[in-house]
Amino acid sequence: MNAAQLILPALCAAALSLGAAMPRITVDAAKPVGPVNPLAFGANIEAADDRGIFDRPFSAPINPHGVAQGEGTWDPAANRPHPGIVRKLREMRIGMLRYPGGCLAHNYNWKQAVGPLSERKDWKFGIDEYIRLCRELDAEPIITMTDYALPAEELPKHMAELVEYLNAPAVPEHPWAMKRAAWGNPEPYRVRYFELGNESNHGSHNLVPRRHYTPEEYAAYFRSCAAAMRKIDPAVQLGIVMEPGTGELHDSPWNRTVLEKAGRAADFIVVHFYAPRIADQTPQEALAAVLAYGDQVELRLKNYRDLARPLTGRELPLAMTEFNIGSTGNKPYPWRFSYLAGLMNADLQRIWLRPENGMLCANYWQVINGYWGSFVSNDKGEITLRRAPVSFIETWGKYTGSELVETGLENIPRREAAAVPGLAISRGERMQSPEAAGEAEPGAVSGKGFPEGISITANGAGEIKIRFDNFDGRSAYPEFAELPRPEHIPQGDAFSYLISFDAKYTPDRPGERPSGAVGLGMVDSRGWEKTASAVSVSGIQAATEWKHFTGKYQVLPDTPGSKVLLRVEGVSAPLAGTAEIRNLKFAVETQPVFPAYRTLTALASRSADGETLYLVVFNKDPENALKAELKLKNFDAFSGSGVVLTGESPETAADTRPRPVTVTPVSGSFVHEFPAASMTALEFRR
């Protein structure tokens, strides 16, 4: 019996313990709390050259689906957006569109995507077409600027010229703006929002030459590019990039360093949350995890803002430019297309809209086509496949007004949830912070299995030397030590290793910068393929003097042990030199414990004229329907209608069709039953 099975009886008891007092949701239509932020309904498109980023080699032909068809949004033959796709995205209320698409920005040279169509061999969907698409959607553009397409010293000028092309008046002092006008667009586009890089901590994938910033190098890149861009247009708003992940490691060395060294030049903070990490759980275990996730997200958002405030001297909003469930595989289920992913992301939409969470924008990854698309279209702009998340997005688009109003919840049952990767345990009534739990000693260092050209030695006094003798393999991840699970950490409890060490790298040829990235890492002893559980602490190759490194590895609750490994990535020229490591330590820390989570959440809004009131409610109990009293204050409604989204199979990727519901308030109050694991959206008119 596993930990999830053991906790189930307690979960049910927790959910029902407050049954004596009926839950109550009170909406006061006369108390506005802020405008509905249209940028919280954001989306992504991948519309650039993907060669060298993921699986497609440079020798392959360029993929027209991105550079010519705008990932299915653009008709290159008619030189216009597909009308049906525009209608669908407008129904979804897409208020911001991010381009050119996540990691595709690493290799994105915007100058290939402008100019007369007759002179653009492949790029029929470029900068001007993207802006036109945004305008037809009435969506704000946000452009991800490249971090690795050119040498770092060339990027400030490259980015400033893009701002000139987009935003400057067409006068001789601005030659790129003159080109824009000559190519048919005389007026400036006035694009406001730019991200500087995308997940820049992980380097440029398989691009040649491979580039990989240290935090200090990224900070220098950000400062220099920001200054160059603002010299052209002081009004641009610039986002600084945090490490992607589950959102738990807000205080990582990368995040702290880039905020400390460049945060004062930023206008917003870019974060990407992919959590919880769902792999081989049963559908019910996965459903229980995603329903508990929302309560923990709000604290994670606060942690980022709290980290940035003293480092930047001001309050910076958050841009969640990518988010989704933490699952990329297709077995046992393609969770990213599932009902439970749609339900979880719909509840996150409620969080992005709450003003107290400090969100500039939130861009779902992703609505149309691609590996994550919630719907699929063909080359004619016809939707050929709808997946489970689509209806959740459509429902939010239809049942949201223009101004949020006060929504109060009372007597809400709470429920406990087991930990999974990306989700701390939810238990009890109060938050419990992590605690130190001793140190772990790794076993003997061994170089068995190291590839040719790399060797490792240890002197028994905690000092390790790693030799690179013209290593010319592209990447290597040899393991050299193992840590068994600490005996004092009960099986089923999650915990973390706080990794720390000092390191320096000496090239054989003085002054030479290694072509790849060198670091240490940890991985679950069962292997990456089985667990997808690992961490990297990189940047040793840039440490020409002794430098202190830290990292945090969040261990799976059921892990039998962990392995320590060397990480060598993206080597494009023979690597020759010595990495020295000392004071390598593994401190053990317990995971935080969150209170049992609320099983009912809600958000209300009203129309601009005040004649329509909207209420969206989530029942996050995976097993039980919940009755609640709904009170409407300062709004005389004789009836209401809406839809409910519910499903018997949380793993299904089939389209979730909403069922109609009606309610009849009596003196502004009524009782309604919300099905287990559901989204209900109601509309009331005076």
QUIQUIMO-V273955 format. One record per helix or strand. SS is the DSSP state (a for helix, b for strand). FROM is the first residue (numbers start at 1). TO is the last residue. Records with the same first field share a line. If there is no record, write none. Layout:
SS=FROM-TO + FROM-TO
This chain:
a=3-16 + 38-40 + 64-67 + 70-72 + 83-91 + 102-107 + 110-113 + 117-119 + 127-137 + 152-167 + 175-182 + 200-202 + 215-232 + 253-265 + 283-312 + 335-337 + 339-353 + 355-357 + 389-398 + 528-531 + 540-542
b=23-35 + 42-44 + 74-75 + 80-81 + 96-99 + 140-145 + 193-196 + 237-241 + 245-245 + 268-277 + 317-326 + 359-364 + 368-368 + 375-377 + 383-387 + 403-410 + 414-415 + 417-417 + 420-420 + 423-423 + 425-426 + 432-432 + 436-440 + 454-458 + 464-471 + 476-476 + 479-484 + 495-507 + 517-524 + 534-538 + 547-555 + 561-569 + 575-590 + 593-594 + 597-598 + 600-606 + 612-619 + 626-633 + 640-645 + 654-654 + 659-663 + 666-666 + 669-674 + 678-685
